[in-house]
Amino acid sequence: MIVLLIAILILFALLGAPLFSIIIAAAMTGFYFGDIDLSVMAIELYRIADTPILLALPMFTFAGYMLGESNTSKRLVRLTQAFFGWMPGGLAIVAFIVCALFTAFTGASGVTIVAMGALLYPALKEAGYKDNFSLGLVTTSGSLGLLLPPSLPLILYGVIAQQMSSGQEISIEKLFIAGILPAILMILLLSLWSIWANRKAPVPLTSFSLKKALSAVRESIWEIPLPIFVFTGIYSGFFAVSEAAAVTAMYVLIVEIFIYKEIRLSRLTAIVRDSMVMVGGILLILGVSLGFTNYLIDAEVPMKLFDLCQTYVTSKLVFLILLNIFLLILGAMLDIFSAIIIMVPLMLPVALEYGVDPVHLGIIFLANMQIGYFTPPVGMNLFIAGYRFNKPIMDIYKATIPFMLVLLLAVLIITYWPWLSLVLIS
């Protein structure tokens, strides 16, 4: 009977049934056959709704959607170009930095490729970079920034990890700090690769101009304080994460509507609707998945999984290698929010048994998911870039391979050198 029900659920999933319905059906089936009252599902929905940190999700999401609708991307490009355009590979480095900052606020939803692609792809080609290089750079940069605050996936991982009650402190603040150096490492390696890849066809540099730099600063004067709200506010203890999210959302609202006047008031309701539809989907999946997580814990699935792993995997090193491979495949198949919600409850207890720090695990998880966005054959960013730039998907595949290899090197360093993620919080 159970096998038949599992087969039916898999069939519905393959036919395109909503993810939350599959998760809740699986959880209810497990509780039913385990003679556990199904009211536990409602209790879990209430418990997740009563989590204070979740206030940060809608606020940061709304702020990200507002920034995506405005001309913030153009101002960021001009600002970074004014300060870094004189460096070898300056425009490529500008692209990496801008895309990382933009993705950190807007989330990994393809917005970066759509918003930044229109600016960076023509600019890179005009500056003398090869078409294949420019295409690969913009496509892979679409997911840079997942490890930088206030990344929604970082917050979501923290929320789920806290609910697991692992016995170790897993605060959002620690995750925000832990992601900084790994993110810088990724940008640094990509920048070095860009300089090396274009060494035989040097791209003309733009000399530094104090006048242009000051002009770019004046133009972006209202965006520059944004990271200050998040970094200094949270790390100094002046703001909680949820308070920083509320301040950021209000600040962006005032700046974009009343100061820059780039978003009309009539457009505001549509932006609120679109951003909250996304948040609603995440919260619904999160609520039912925590119910499913309770079933997995009651059925001792994580411990059974660990026992199975121990049979074939005896060392932490081998476990991390297999974890990286699995996460890369998972990232190509699932969107990042679904992957976090479904897999973290299973992976976290097993990783803890192997001695992996839960904060370090979160950074490993998101670093792999970042690459999964452009991993063939079904990485989401590949198709967004193909549609956005009107290029055959095979051309996109070929263009992203060098950047993927560089980021794989970064992931290996992040995975096997925990110091990089944990030094700032230790």
Phi and psi in degrees as a GROMACS rama.xvg file:
@    title "Ramachandran Plot"
@    xaxis  label "Phi"
@    yaxis  label "Psi"
@TYPE xy
-64.3316  -41.6819  ILE-2
-61.1929  -39.6051  VAL-3
-64.014  -43.4309  LEU-4
-64.4063  -40.3746  LEU-5
-62.2669  -42.463  ILE-6
-62.2465  -39.8252  ALA-7
-64.7092  -43.0094  ILE-8
-61.7595  -42.5203  LEU-9
-63.0029  -40.3122  ILE-10
-62.0586  -45.2596  LEU-11
-62.7258  -38.6261  PHE-12
-63.1634  -43.3205  ALA-13
-66.8501  -28.7111  LEU-14
-81.7454  -2.67853  LEU-15
98.7485  20.0367  GLY-16
-63.2249  146.032  ALA-17
-56.0357  142.573  PRO-18
-59.0412  -41.6552  LEU-19
-63.8088  -33.741  PHE-20
-69.387  -35.4198  SER-21
-67.1886  -44.0495  ILE-22
-64.0838  -46.2022  ILE-23
-68.7599  -34.5189  ILE-24
-65.4722  -41.6713  ALA-25
-64.4937  -42.0667  ALA-26
-65.178  -46.2461  ALA-27
-64.4615  -36.8608  MET-28
-62.7983  -45.8305  THR-29
-62.4667  -45.1076  GLY-30
-64.2144  -38.5729  PHE-31
-62.0186  -48.7045  TYR-32
-74.5436  -16.0283  PHE-33
-93.3987  7.78577  GLY-34
57.7581  39.4744  ASP-35
-109.09  135.148  ILE-36
-58.4804  132.329  ASP-37
-71.1471  -7.99914  LEU-38
-63.413  -14.8739  SER-39
-60.4585  -28.3487  VAL-40
-65.5465  -44.484  MET-41
-64.6609  -36.4209  ALA-42
-63.4148  -40.5189  ILE-43
-66.9751  -39.0167  GLU-44
-61.5978  -40.4284  LEU-45
-67.5147  -41.1011  TYR-46
-61.5298  -41.3572  ARG-47
-70.6757  -32.9818  ILE-48
-69.7087  -22.1641  ALA-49
-94.1788  10.2607  ASP-50
-87.3687  114.909  THR-51
-58.8759  -36.0031  PRO-52
-64.3903  -21.1452  ILE-53
-66.7794  -16.9498  LEU-54
-59.9682  -26.5166  LEU-55
-68.6354  -31.1346  ALA-56
-60.4288  -56.6091  LEU-57
-64.4792  -33.8326  PRO-58
-68.2311  -48.9134  MET-59
-66.4952  -35.7667  PHE-60
-64.5967  -44.888  THR-61
-61.2144  -44.6162  PHE-62
-60.4897  -41.3657  ALA-63
-63.3709  -42.6803  GLY-64
-64.2674  -38.5307  TYR-65
-63.0138  -45.2206  MET-66
-64.2005  -35.1072  LEU-67
-66.7924  -29.0911  GLY-68
-83.242  -18.9907  GLU-69
-93.3986  -172.32  SER-70
-95.6882  23.7078  ASN-71
-56.7453  -39.4016  THR-72
-59.3775  -41.4997  SER-73
-65.5434  -40.9557  LYS-74
-68.5091  -37.5227  ARG-75
-63.9437  -41.2933  LEU-76
-62.6147  -46.1906  VAL-77
-64.9197  -39.7375  ARG-78
-64.1041  -50.7026  LEU-79
-69.3414  -33.7243  THR-80
-64.894  -37.1948  GLN-81
-64.7391  -32.4886  ALA-82
-97.1491  -23.9468  PHE-83
-118.745  -2.88385  PHE-84
-64.4352  -19.9058  GLY-85
-79.682  -14.7646  TRP-86
-78.8608  152.41  MET-87
-58.9986  130.516  PRO-88
68.8349  24.7055  GLY-89
-55.9892  -46.7554  GLY-90
-67.1924  -36.1247  LEU-91
-64.1478  -42.9837  ALA-92
-63.883  -40.5479  ILE-93
-56.9142  -44.7713  VAL-94
-61.0934  -43.997  ALA-95
-63.5509  -45.6649  PHE-96
-65.5405  -46.8589  ILE-97
-63.1582  -45.7312  VAL-98
-64.2697  -38.2979  CYS-99
-64.0518  -46.2391  ALA-100
-65.2782  -40.9735  LEU-101
-67.0919  -41.8596  PHE-102
-67.0872  -35.2196  THR-103
-58.4638  -36.1087  ALA-104
-90.2643  -33.6765  PHE-105
-94.6428  -13.8443  THR-106
84.455  162.838  GLY-107
-88.0384  71.5647  ALA-108
-118.62  15.6247  SER-109
87.4567  -6.12819  GLY-110
-63.3653  -36.5587  VAL-111
-62.8207  -43.8751  THR-112
-64.3362  -43.0483  ILE-113
-67.9432  -46.1437  VAL-114
-77.1562  -45.9684  ALA-115
-82.222  -28.4605  MET-116
-58.2178  -40.5642  GLY-117
-62.8943  -25.5272  ALA-118
-93.4258  -48.3856  LEU-119
-81.0747  -39.5356  LEU-120
-61.2193  -51.0126  TYR-121
-64.4859  -36.3606  PRO-122
-65.5581  -40.2508  ALA-123
-64.8952  -43.5295  LEU-124
-66.0642  -41.0076  LYS-125
-65.8019  -31.5676  GLU-126
-76.5362  -9.70207  ALA-127
112.032  1.3532  GLY-128
-75.2764  146.046  TYR-129
-65.6704  152.364  LYS-130
-60.2736  -43.9262  ASP-131
-63.1658  -41.6879  ASN-132
-65.1413  -46.3265  PHE-133
-61.3156  -42.2938  SER-134
-64.5691  -45.4943  LEU-135
-64.4986  -39.2894  GLY-136
-62.8896  -49.3727  LEU-137
-66.3144  -38.7653  VAL-138
-65.9392  -46.4516  THR-139
-73.8335  -27.5281  THR-140
-73.4487  -12.5545  SER-141
-63.3611  -19.8943  GLY-142
-114.272  2.44356  SER-143
-63.5942  142.962  LEU-144
105.833  -2.97047  GLY-145
-63.2865  -23.6551  LEU-146
-93.6693  -0.832718  LEU-147
-99.7019  138.789  LEU-148
-67.1929  148.343  PRO-149
-98.5095  59.6951  PRO-150
-54.0391  126.087  SER-151
-61.2819  -41.8262  LEU-152
-60.1906  -35.3647  PRO-153
-62.2588  -43.5103  LEU-154
-63.9754  -44.2064  ILE-155
-64.1839  -42.8961  LEU-156
-59.2365  -44.1282  TYR-157
-61.3931  -41.2539  GLY-158
-61.3889  -47.7628  VAL-159
-67.0025  -42.7905  ILE-160
-62.5017  -37.3156  ALA-161
-65.021  -37.7646  GLN-162
-68.7878  -21.5043  GLN-163
-74.1254  -15.9452  MET-164
50.9533  58.2154  SER-165
-76.3027  -8.02238  SER-166
91.8251  -7.10412  GLY-167
-115.666  146.478  GLN-168
-73.3751  123.832  GLU-169
-128.439  80.012  ILE-170
-88.8959  154.111  SER-171
-62.5333  -37.7167  ILE-172
-59.7104  -43.4168  GLU-173
-63.7026  -40.4621  LYS-174
-63.8402  -41.5333  LEU-175
-59.0098  -45.6172  PHE-176
-69.2341  -40.658  ILE-177
-64.0387  -27.4349  ALA-178
-81.6099  -11.5487  GLY-179
-66.1015  -54.6508  ILE-180
-65.5784  -42.9624  LEU-181
-59.1929  -38.3126  PRO-182
-65.3818  -42.0567  ALA-183
-62.6234  -40.0364  ILE-184
-59.4766  -44.788  LEU-185
-61.3171  -46.4956  MET-186
-64.2086  -40.1185  ILE-187
-64.0646  -47.6653  LEU-188
-64.1689  -40.2359  LEU-189
-64.8889  -37.9137  LEU-190
-66.2882  -43.4982  SER-191
-62.6732  -40.6215  LEU-192
-62.7274  -41.3841  TRP-193
-62.2661  -42.0433  SER-194
-64.002  -43.8054  ILE-195
-65.637  -43.3108  TRP-196
-64.8976  -25.8062  ALA-197
-109.202  19.731  ASN-198
-66.3128  -30.7336  ARG-199
-85.9633  -13.8041  LYS-200
-129.6  71.4288  ALA-201
-54.676  133.882  PRO-202
-91.2864  133.355  VAL-203
-56.3065  136.983  PRO-204
-93.6448  154.146  LEU-205
-104.951  122.966  THR-206
-66.092  148.503  SER-207
-70.2166  132.953  PHE-208
-126.322  119.173  SER-209
-61.4601  -36.6298  LEU-210
-63.4926  -45.8177  LYS-211
-66.7289  -37.4179  LYS-212
-63.6922  -45.6263  ALA-213
-65.4938  -37.4581  LEU-214
-62.7658  -42.1889  SER-215
-66.2324  -37.193  ALA-216
-64.4004  -45.1363  VAL-217
-61.0374  -39.6908  ARG-218
-66.4815  -34.0641  GLU-219
-103.508  17.9749  SER-220
-58.655  -27.9929  ILE-221
-87.1087  -20.1666  TRP-222
-85.0916  -29.676  GLU-223
-57.1304  -37.7344  ILE-224
-70.2586  -12.8251  PRO-225
-55.5162  -53.1503  LEU-226
-60.9275  -25.9649  PRO-227
-64.8265  -40.6644  ILE-228
-56.8911  -43.1428  PHE-229
-77.4763  -53.574  VAL-230
-68.1082  -63.0562  PHE-231
-70.4631  -37.73  THR-232
-60.902  -47.6254  GLY-233
-74.5988  -46.8879  ILE-234
-72.5234  -25.8588  TYR-235
-81.5469  -12.485  SER-236
86.0862  2.10626  GLY-237
-69.7274  -37.4373  PHE-238
-116.269  143.449  PHE-239
-77.7909  166.226  ALA-240
-60.1708  -43.2434  VAL-241
-65.6368  -36.7272  SER-242
-68.1704  -41.0668  GLU-243
-61.8585  -37.5401  ALA-244
-64.539  -41.9308  ALA-245
-66.0139  -42.7711  ALA-246
-63.0668  -42.9773  VAL-247
-61.4865  -45.1376  THR-248
-62.8591  -44.5018  ALA-249
-65.5146  -41.8235  MET-250
-61.4044  -48.1741  TYR-251
-62.2283  -41.476  VAL-252
-58.6115  -48.489  LEU-253
-65.7307  -44.7498  ILE-254
-64.4995  -47.8667  VAL-255
-74.7826  -30.6061  GLU-256
-94.0446  -42.8748  ILE-257
-102.649  -21.9352  PHE-258
-101.725  -60.5162  ILE-259
-74.7591  -29.3975  TYR-260
56.3116  39.4844  LYS-261
-92.2229  -14.9756  GLU-262
-122.545  124.597  ILE-263
-76.1615  151.617  ARG-264
-59.5528  -33.9036  LEU-265
-65.9356  -23.5025  SER-266
-84.3712  -16.2016  ARG-267
-61.6263  -42.1186  LEU-268
-61.6682  -38.3667  THR-269
-66.5979  -39.1092  ALA-270
-66.229  -42.8319  ILE-271
-60.7998  -44.3374  VAL-272
-61.8756  -48.5491  ARG-273
-63.0483  -42.7401  ASP-274
-69.3393  -38.1377  SER-275
-76.5487  -24.9218  MET-276
-62.4709  -43.1177  VAL-277
-63.1558  -46.6139  MET-278
-63.6117  -42.3509  VAL-279
-59.4759  -41.6098  GLY-280
-62.6058  -42.757  GLY-281
-63.7592  -45.5873  ILE-282
-66.5173  -38.4198  LEU-283
-64.4255  -46.8404  LEU-284
-63.9809  -39.9522  ILE-285
-63.1356  -44.2054  LEU-286
-61.6886  -49.2762  GLY-287
-71.1797  -31.0176  VAL-288
-70.9903  -30.6675  SER-289
-68.7467  -32.9427  LEU-290
-62.4991  -42.9896  GLY-291
-64.8203  -36.5882  PHE-292
-61.1203  -41.1398  THR-293
-60.3584  -39.4945  ASN-294
-63.4119  -43.4848  TYR-295
-61.3524  -38.8966  LEU-296
-68.9776  -44.1063  ILE-297
-60.5133  -36.8056  ASP-298
-84.5656  2.33572  ALA-299
56.4747  35.0534  GLU-300
-64.1274  -45.6456  VAL-301
-58.1299  -40.1077  PRO-302
-68.8641  -38.1534  MET-303
-65.271  -37.8632  LYS-304
-65.364  -39.9431  LEU-305
-64.6287  -42.3003  PHE-306
-60.8186  -39.5687  ASP-307
-65.2717  -42.4995  LEU-308
-62.0233  -41.5035  CYS-309
-62.7753  -27.216  GLN-310
-64.0266  -35.8781  THR-311
-112.469  -23.1371  TYR-312
-119.117  111.062  VAL-313
-101.414  -14.745  THR-314
-124.286  154.971  SER-315
-63.0847  -37.3485  LYS-316
-60.9243  -48.087  LEU-317
-65.4447  -38.9837  VAL-318
-58.9514  -43.7178  PHE-319
-67.2945  -35.8437  LEU-320
-62.5351  -48.3369  ILE-321
-65.2602  -35.2279  LEU-322
-62.823  -44.5496  LEU-323
-60.6614  -45.6875  ASN-324
-61.3731  -45.7849  ILE-325
-62.4942  -43.1738  PHE-326
-68.0362  -35.2037  LEU-327
-63.071  -42.7558  LEU-328
-66.6151  -42.6944  ILE-329
-62.3065  -41.4419  LEU-330
-64.5853  -28.8385  GLY-331
-77.258  -19.928  ALA-332
-101.739  -33.3391  MET-333
-119.169  150.725  LEU-334
-70.7353  158.304  ASP-335
-63.757  -35.6084  ILE-336
-68.4137  -43.2654  PHE-337
-63.9091  -41.4007  SER-338
-62.1424  -43.772  ALA-339
-63.1013  -47.4659  ILE-340
-66.2644  -38.6092  ILE-341
-81.2073  -43.3461  ILE-342
-93.2933  -31.1592  MET-343
-58.7286  -44.2007  VAL-344
-59.4368  -29.1987  PRO-345
-81.9904  -41.1887  LEU-346
-79.6535  -37.0241  MET-347
-59.3496  -49.8989  LEU-348
-61.971  -37.759  PRO-349
-66.1698  -44.8097  VAL-350
-62.423  -38.2176  ALA-351
-62.8268  -37.168  LEU-352
-64.5158  -28.89  GLU-353
-87.3056  1.29699  TYR-354
86.1402  19.8527  GLY-355
-85.2199  128.462  VAL-356
-64.3118  134.172  ASP-357
-62.814  -32.5727  PRO-358
-68.8054  -44.091  VAL-359
-60.861  -39.5437  HIS-360
-60.2915  -41.0287  LEU-361
-61.3791  -41.2934  GLY-362
-66.9703  -42.2764  ILE-363
-59.6022  -46.0177  ILE-364
-57.6444  -51.1863  PHE-365
-72.2157  -32.9808  LEU-366
-62.4194  -40.6407  ALA-367
-69.7007  -40.5949  ASN-368
-61.6421  -34.9951  MET-369
-59.0555  -41.8462  GLN-370
-73.74  -34.2583  ILE-371
-58.297  -25.531  GLY-372
-63.1966  -24.7587  TYR-373
-127.217  30.8882  PHE-374
-90.3282  122.353  THR-375
-61.8075  152.463  PRO-376
-97.0425  -7.5541  PRO-377
-124.208  19.9999  VAL-378
-58.7528  130.604  GLY-379
-58.9079  -41.6764  MET-380
-64.9166  -26.6034  ASN-381
-61.4288  -43.8397  LEU-382
-76.2676  -35.2696  PHE-383
-63.089  -44.2697  ILE-384
-66.0684  -41.4339  ALA-385
-59.8417  -41.1967  GLY-386
-71.9686  -42.0988  TYR-387
-66.9282  -39.0279  ARG-388
-104.284  3.69479  PHE-389
56.1438  51.1782  ASN-390
-119.632  146.865  LYS-391
-61.0258  144.959  PRO-392
-63.3122  -30.4494  ILE-393
-66.2445  -33.7355  MET-394
-65.3348  -38.3242  ASP-395
-65.1624  -44.2188  ILE-396
-52.8101  -53.0439  TYR-397
-62.8956  -38.4247  LYS-398
-67.9307  -30.2475  ALA-399
-88.4666  -15.0956  THR-400
-57.1361  -48.4792  ILE-401
-59.7395  -41.2169  PRO-402
-67.4872  -36.298  PHE-403
-62.6247  -42.0355  MET-404
-63.9611  -39.1568  LEU-405
-63.5179  -44.3157  VAL-406
-70.0658  -30.5683  LEU-407
-63.4836  -39.1693  LEU-408
-61.0563  -43.2116  LEU-409
-61.9297  -41.7232  ALA-410
-63.2936  -40.0529  VAL-411
-62.8485  -41.8406  LEU-412
-63.6123  -45.534  ILE-413
-61.3852  -40.583  ILE-414
-69.812  -45.9198  THR-415
-99.4991  5.46945  TYR-416
-129.167  74.7542  TRP-417
-55.9747  -27.3059  PRO-418
-51.2307  -37.9401  TRP-419
-60.4604  -37.8781  LEU-420
-86.0109  -29.4698  SER-421
-104.168  -12.1897  LEU-422
-62.2713  -39.1163  VAL-423
-73.8909  -19.4226  LEU-424
-103.372  -2.09799  ILE-425
